[in-house]
Every structure is written in structure tokens, then in C-alpha cells.
């Protein structure tokens, strides 16, 4: 029962300390709120970039044209070689006759051109449609396929893929660095707040030491105070995140700048982001308090 009493007393003391040192608490909460708002924006933007990338990956395909003189046995060999490539997810084969019929259905202009061909004439080549697992390795996969015997050309939007991959990598790296930096800034601010609180209560702490109070009992209220500051500071960013994202999703029609960049469905996603913000605020608050207690309390 004694550990429970110590726990509840520490929680009560920490809660009271938040309001007793209201000006310091408000300063910390303001910093936490601003930081978590920026973290929220970074998480949402990063998640949507990754989601859009995966959606684009589903539609990106390579067209592997087979040389006109290639035999059926050689086509099967090419298909087998494609299937064992590590970055190839799915392949489908379109022979020249099927390609001809598909082309006729595409539009009236193609249909008229094909109808003007002599009977039995078909200058089209057979081809494979290849879907890859990772667009970042698409160029390397295309180069490997080009070297396969019987393959004529490999067509895909090379410039678009390379630009998209490099852009997304830059965005992802910048967001990761930003989030990590903001978390450390928040921990530093909370640590300084707890340090000032410890200094303002130094006489009380000295009395507790003189009467034989254990180090754990002295430390716990400060650690819980950091937890409360982090948790309280995450409430406003969570609410703003939920309502703002739902509003933007409806306002933008569920796309990010362009129809090719769909946004994540708001429900479930915004609540997950809210839980992440609560976890970051609480853990960083406790971490900042622990660092302050360890470094400045010296017990």
C-alpha cells in the first residue's frame, strides 16, 4: 500500500505544482503547443507524401517490347527471367495480335489506320507490362531488363520517376530532421522549466532530505509534472489537427495539389496522429523532467 500512497501523493503534488507555478507552466505549454503543431504538420505532410507515392507506384508500369523475330520459346524464357527479378511484382504478356485489337479500340484514328493495313499485316511488337515493387529501384530494374536477350526496348516515364523519387526523398529527410529537432527543443524547454521549479522549491527539498525522504519520493513529482505538461500541451494540437485535416480534406476534394496525389482518408488517420502527438508530448515531457531532475537536483 505504501508504494501506492507515494504514487498518488506524487501525482497530486505534480498536478498542484503545474498550477502553483502557473507562469512557468504557461510558458512551457505554449512552447509545447507550438512545437507539437509543427510536428503535426510534418507528420501529416510526410504521411500523405508516402501515401501518394504508394498510390502512384500502383499505376506506374514499364512496357517491355520484345524483338519481332523472337520465338514463342524465347518469349517464355524472357517471362521466366522477368519473374525472378527481385523488384518485379507483376507481369502480363500482350502478343502482337492482342496489341492490334487493343489499339483499334483505343480511338477511331488508330482504327482507321489499322483497317488500311493489308490483310495479315501487323508491324506491332509483342510486349510485357511490368509492375515494380519499389519505384526507387525502377531505373536499375529497367537497365537489367534491357540487357535480357530478346528484349528490344523498355519504355517508362524515366524523367518523372527520377524527379519524383529525388523530390520525395528530400521532403522525407527534411521532415524527419525537423521533427527530431523540434522534439529535442521541446525536451530542452521542459527541462529548463522543471529546473526552475526545482530551484524555487529548494528549501522544501532540503527539508525533505533532512527528514529522510527517499530520492524516489523527491523525484517522482517532478517527473509527473513533466508528464502533465506534455499531455496538457498536446490537447490543443490534437484538436486542431483533427478538425483542420477533415476541413482541408473536404475543401481540397481529397487530393493534394493534383489528382495524381490523393490524400489519406481522415477518419482513423487523424486519431492515430492525435495519439502520436499525445505520446510525443507525454514522453518528451517526462524525459525533459528526468534530465532536469538528474542534472540539477543532484540526488
N, C-alpha and C positions, 0 to 999 in steps of 0.2 A: 504493500500500500504506500510505503514511503516514496518509492520512485514515481508513483502516480501523482502524489501530492506535490512533489518537486516539479514534475512536468506541468501540472495545471497552474502552479504558482508562477512558474517561468513564463507560461503563455499569458497569464493575466498581467504580470509585470511588464512584459514586452508590449502588450496591447495598450496599457496605460502610458508607457514611455513614448509611444508614437504620438499620442495627443498631448502629453506633458511637454514634449519638445516640438511643438506644432510648427514653428517657423522652419526648423531644420527638416522636419518631415515633409513639409510642403515643397521645400527646395529639392529634396530627393525625389519626391513623387513627380514633380514637374520634369526633372531630367529623365526619370524612368519612362514617363508617358511619351515624351518626345522621342526618346531612343526606340521604344517599342513600336511607335507609329512608323518610324523609318524602317525598322526591322520587318514590320508587317508588309509594307510596300515592297521591300526587297523579296520577301518570301512569296508574295502573290505574283509579282512580276516573273520571278525565277520559275515558279511552278507552271505558270501559263506558257512561258517560253519553252520549257521542257515538254509540256503537253502538246503545244503546236508542232514542235519538232517531231514528236512521235506520230501525230496525225499526218504530217507531210510525208514521213517515211512510209506510211501505208500506201500512199499514192505514187511514190517515186519508183520508176521502173527503168530497167535497161533493156534495150532491144538488141538482141544479138543476131545479126544476119549471117546466114550460112551461105557458103560459096555455091554458085549454081550447079557446079559439076559434082557436088558432094553426094555420095550414095546413101541409101537408107541405113546401111550398116554403120556408115561413118556418122550419120546424124544421131543414131542411138549411142555411139561412143562419145560424141560431144555431150549428149544429155547426161550420160553417166559421169563424165568429168565435171559438169556443172553441179551436179547433185552433191558431190563430195567437197566442194569449196566451202570453207568454214563460214563465210559471210553470206552465203546464198540461203534464203529462206524458202523460196518457192519458184518453180519454173513451169512454164507451159509452152508447148510447141505449136506453131501455126505453119502448116505447109503452104506452098505457093498457091494452090487452088483455093484454099480457105481464105488466104490473104486477098485473092482476087475477088471473091464473093463479098468479103467484108468491105473492100474498097468500093464496090458497086453500091453498097448500102449506105456509104458514108455521105455522099451527096450526088446530085444529078450530073454535075460536071464530070466527076470520075466515072459515073455510069456510062455517059455518052462516049468518053474516051475508050473505055474497055469494050463497049459494043462495036467500036470501029476497028478493033483488032481482028486479025484473020482467025479463022476457026482453029482452035488448038494452040494459038499463040498466047504465051504468058511470060513476059520478061521479068516478072517479080521474083524475088528470092524468098525462100522459106526463112523463118526466124523463130527465136526463142524470146519469150518475155520473162525477164528475171527480176524478182524482188529480193532486196537485200535486207539483212538484219540490222545493220548499222550504216547509216549514210556517211559517217565519218571515214569509213574504210571503203567507200564506193569507188573512188578513183583507183585504189590499189586492186580491188576486185576486177574492175574493168580492164586494167592492164594485164592481169593474169588471164582473163578470158580471151583477150585479143591474141595471145600467144598460142591458144589452142589450135591444133591442126583442123582445118576445115572451116574455121571462123573467118568471115570476110571483114565485117566492121561491127563496132559496138557503139550504139547511139544512146546518149542520155544527156540531160541538161547539166553538163560538167561545170560551166561557169556559175550557174545558180547554186549548185550543190556546194562548191568550194567556198563561195561567198557566204552562204547560209551557215555552213559549218564554222567558218572563222568568226563570223559575227556572233553566233550563239556561244561560242567558247569564250569570247571576250566578255560578253554580257554575264555569263555564268561566273567567270573568275572575279569580275568587278563586284558582283553581288555577294559572293562568298567573303571576299576581303572586307566589304562594307559591313556585313552582318557581324563578322568576328570582331572587327574594330569597335563597333557600337556596343557589343556585349562587354568588352573589356573596359570601355569608357563608363558604362553603367556600373560595373563592379567597382571601379575606382571611386565613383561618386558616392555609392552606398557605403563603401569602406571609410571614406572621409567623414560621412555623416555619423556613422557609428563611433568613429574615433572621437569626434567632438562630444558625442553623448557620453562616452566613457570618461572623457576629461571633466565634463560638467558634473559627473557623479562620482568623482574620485574619492571624496570624503566618505560617501556611503560604501564604496567598495573597500576602502581601508578598514572601516568598522566591521564589515562582513568578514574580512580576513582575520581581524583580531579575535572575533568570537568563534573562529574555527570553521567558517563556512567553506565547503569544498570548492575546488576550482570549477567543477562541472556546474554547480548551482550558480556560481557567479557568471559563467559563460553563457548558459542557456538563454536567459532573457534577451541578450544582445543578438544571438543567432536567430531567435524567433522574431525579434524586431526587424531584422533584415528580411526575413521571410514575409512578414506582413507588409513591409514597404513594397517589396517586389510584387506581391499578389494584388495589393490595392492599386498599385501603379499600372497593372495590366488590364484593369477593368475597363477603363475608358478606351484604350486602343482596341480591345476586343469588340466592344460595341460599335465603334466607328468602322472597324474592319468589316463586320457582318453587314451593317446597313449600307455602307458605301459600295461594297463589292456587288451586292444584289442590285443596287441602284444603277451602277455602271454597266452591269451585265444586261439589264433591261434596256438601258439607254443606248448602248452600242450594238444591240441586237445579237449579243453572244459572240462577237468577233473582235479581234484585237488589231485595229488599224486596217485589216484586209480580210476578205472572206477566206483566204487560204490559212489564216491564223485564228482558229477558233479558240474561245475562252473555255475554261473549265466550268462545268455546271456549279452554280453557287452553293446549293444545298449539300451538306456533308463537308464540302471543301472548306467553307468559311468557318465551320465549327472546329475542324481539325486545325486550321490556322489559329483560332482562338485558344485551343488547348496548348498549342506550341508556344504562343505568347505568354500564357499563364505559367507554363513550365519554365520558360526562359526567365521571366520576371522573378519567380519564386526561387529558382536555383541560383540565379545571379545574385539576388538579394542575400541569400544565406551565405553564398561564397564570399561576397563583399564583407559581410559581418564577421565571418570566420577569420578572414585575413586581418581585419581590424583588431579583433579580439586577440589573435595570436601575436600580432606585431606590436600593438600598443598597450594592451593590458598587462602583458608580461607576467602571466601567472602559470 
